[in-house]
Amino acid sequence: MTTDAGLHTVMLMRELALSAGYAGILRAAAELRLADALGEAPATVTELALEVDADPEALARLLRALAVHGVFAEDGQGRYTHTEMSRLLRADAPRSMLYMVLWATEPWTWALWGRLAEAVRRGGEVFGEVYGKDFFTHLHEDAPDSAQVFDRAMTQSSVMSARMVAEMLDLDGAGVVADIAGGQGYLLATLLERHPTVRGVLFDLPKVLLNPDPRLAEGGTLAGRARLVPGDCRESVTPGADVYVLKNILEWEDESTLRALRNVRAAARPGAKVVVIENLVDGSPEMKFATAMDLLLLLNVGGRRHTKDGLVGLIGQAGLEVTDLRRVGPYLHMIESTVPGA
Ligand SMILES: C[S@@+](CC[C@H](N)C(=O)[O-])C[C@H]1O[C@@H](n2cnc3c(N)ncnc32)[C@H](O)[C@@H]1O
């Protein structure tokens, strides 16, 4: 006989099984730019449908599904208003997550999740088989829109953490800081603004550097103190910086992670500081997100979200001496190490 508790469990399982649908619902809101279409005043579905060029009846169903999750609210008179969640989908929100939502639901993610069992059997990525190239090569050669979504999503998530990282990172006495795989450079720009005598190097894949943070770009407020260096950190990195930052990049299979760390060690002078900043999977306050992201990394780059011991171990294996491990805000850890031989 089914008990009440059993029924609850059945409902949880049904919801979990349909969670791809929830992601799809959220993506539709982002693609339609619904949050930008709705201003401060409540709007009817008909008004919104006109604004985003949608079928009113279908849009009513989408809005009802979104409101169940707290994304938009219905005011009891058939009009919709913003909620704290729906405001995060506005392009101009201070903590906008528009591109984060688009990135996490890009077409390539749908193609990969269906092959998770295969990736688990194999213990490696499936991206190459689906798209014929590795993840970043595919993005940059075949999917420029998706690449742009990716870069913007990384910048939006950096906005959340850059200030905290800048507050914690001691750059006293440093002349040059290099952000390896630093994306569009939001974190580097934040560091340079905070430390007016420090110069910076932004190192990333060539296509990413075509569209840097405006402060670092030619004519930008920090351009005189910043160098943009295109390259592949699995091949080599810019030599001679006093501090190397690697944030959310050591998420490949361990061989590539070790190669990148060893390249940093080879490029840095003895005594230089190497700062690795990552979301760790153990002790994360958001285990549902962290464990799913860990598996998305398995699917697309054969990589992982590390445990504390796992990442510290790899940094040691690369010949760096770990000196400190601290939390940065609720989601990130900062592991400081030095290049031996000073
Ligand atoms: C997850 S994002 C993190 C970006 C940035 N560090 C941040 O925290 O916002 C990973 C970055 O690594 C870059 N990347 C990937 N493979 C790389 C490689 N082989 N060499 C240099 N950069 C690479 C990507 O272009 C992307 O900007």
The ligand as a Tripos MOL2 file, in Angstrom:
@<TRIPOS>MOLECULE
LIG
   27    29     1     0     0
SMALL
NO_CHARGES

@<TRIPOS>ATOM
      1 C1         35.5830   28.3170  -17.0230 C.3       1 LIG1
      2 S1         36.3120   29.6250  -17.9330 S.3       1 LIG1
      3 C2         37.0060   30.5950  -16.6390 C.3       1 LIG1
      4 C3         37.3770   31.9830  -17.0660 C.3       1 LIG1
      5 C4         37.9040   32.8850  -15.9560 C.3       1 LIG1
      6 N1         39.1570   32.3890  -15.3900 N.3       1 LIG1
      7 C5         36.8600   33.0650  -14.8670 C.2       1 LIG1
      8 O1         37.0270   32.5250  -13.7890 O.co2     1 LIG1
      9 O2         35.8510   33.7400  -15.1440 O.co2     1 LIG1
     10 C6         37.6880   28.8270  -18.6410 C.3       1 LIG1
     11 C7         38.5370   29.7050  -19.5160 C.3       1 LIG1
     12 O3         39.6410   28.9530  -19.9760 O.3       1 LIG1
     13 C8         39.9120   29.2880  -21.2990 C.3       1 LIG1
     14 N2         40.6760   28.1730  -21.8600 N.ar      1 LIG1
     15 C9         40.2240   26.9370  -22.1680 C.ar      1 LIG1
     16 N3         41.2170   26.1790  -22.6350 N.ar      1 LIG1
     17 C10        42.3400   26.9440  -22.6100 C.ar      1 LIG1
     18 C11        43.6830   26.7190  -22.9790 C.ar      1 LIG1
     19 N4         44.0690   25.5240  -23.4420 N.pl3     1 LIG1
     20 N5         44.5700   27.7270  -22.8270 N.ar      1 LIG1
     21 C12        44.1800   28.9310  -22.3560 C.ar      1 LIG1
     22 N6         42.9060   29.2170  -21.9940 N.ar      1 LIG1
     23 C13        41.9940   28.2260  -22.1180 C.ar      1 LIG1
     24 C14        38.5390   29.5000  -21.8980 C.3       1 LIG1
     25 O4         38.5910   30.2520  -23.0770 O.3       1 LIG1
     26 C15        37.8440   30.2250  -20.7390 C.3       1 LIG1
     27 O5         38.0360   31.6220  -20.8320 O.3       1 LIG1
@<TRIPOS>BOND
     1     1     2 1
     2     2     3 1
     3     2    10 1
     4     3     4 1
     5     4     5 1
     6     5     6 1
     7     5     7 1
     8     7     8 2
     9     7     9 1
    10    10    11 1
    11    11    12 1
    12    11    26 1
    13    12    13 1
    14    13    14 1
    15    13    24 1
    16    14    15 ar
    17    14    23 ar
    18    15    16 ar
    19    16    17 ar
    20    17    18 ar
    21    17    23 ar
    22    18    19 1
    23    18    20 ar
    24    20    21 ar
    25    21    22 ar
    26    22    23 ar
    27    24    25 1
    28    24    26 1
    29    26    27 1
@<TRIPOS>SUBSTRUCTURE
     1 LIG1         1 GROUP 0 **** ****
